[in-house]
């Protein structure tokens, strides 16, 4: 499968994932643990790569990230909007 870049990144939600995680005082490991409870298995290094924009994010991962972080999926995709 070919993974395309958008403005040099493999996802558009990484910055927002980090922002929501930090505002909730969660470590990357804690976020990974919450995702695993929801049956999305991501390790801490995967969270790091998502936040850095070097890992592709599947649609089902985006939905569960939004649920765990208690934000709307569209907010994760809109890097220009306020939380």
Secondary structure, 3 states (H helix, E strand, C coil): CCCCCECCECCCCHHHHHHHHHHCCCCHHHHHHHHHHCCCCCCHHHHHHHHHCCCCCCHHHHHHHHHHHCCCHHHHHCCCCCC
